[in-house]
Amino acid sequence: MYVHERMTRRPTTVMPEYSVAKAYQLMKEGRFSQLPIVDEDNKLLGLVTEKLLAEVNPSSATSLSVYEINYLLSKTKIKDIMKTGVFKIDKNALLEDAALLMKENRISSLPVTDGDYLVGIITRTDIFRAFIDIMGVKSPGTRIAITANDKTGVFAEITNIFASYNIDIRNISNFNENGKLEMVVKVRSYDVEKAVEDIKAKGYIINSITKVD
């Protein structure tokens, strides 16, 4: 799965000449934690974040009046506080690369680029939604959790059993732990008892069977 398949297209952006007040308003209205900064050609220049805006926003202990604070924020430009050299990811990168980049750098979203130009943004929420779809959590059918020895031919043997009963596999995922293969197979059928018995007969362990309406 590629980043461009899950990214948010046409994200809200700001330009270097925008005021801090305008960026703060857009961020608050959209509930964003950061906004990409682009030029007139939509070339990615940097980011403005909640933290950066907080740093230039006078504290509650200031002696400035509300009028003076608003005036200050309206005159301070994004270009004066913007963060450059930001983490970004190409639209054709794999989704797992985006997830790893976010995790390792403790960031909640990434600008998505095509060359130097902004084409979207990918967030942790987008990653979570993709994970839910990959696991088939909301799809109707039966979810079967299986434990097997991690060896060649396991996938082929199990999928062949389902195929022999004309059961269509919707999703399949696996996790390796201490030499064991934990498989979660989501099938479109609710009638899986015979297939499950055959899987058990091959020496596999069935951990759970969950019907999803």
Protein Blocks (a to p, Z undefined) as FASTA:
>chain_A
ZZklmmcehiacddfkbcfklmmmmmmmnopabdcdddfkopafbdcdfklmmmmmccfk
bcbdfklmmmmmmmpcfklmpcehiacddfkbcfklmmmmmmmnopabdcddehjacfbd
cdfklmmmmmmmmnommpgcddddddddddehklmmmmmmmmmnopacfbdcdddeehia
cdddddfbfblmlmmmmmmmnopacfbdcddZZ
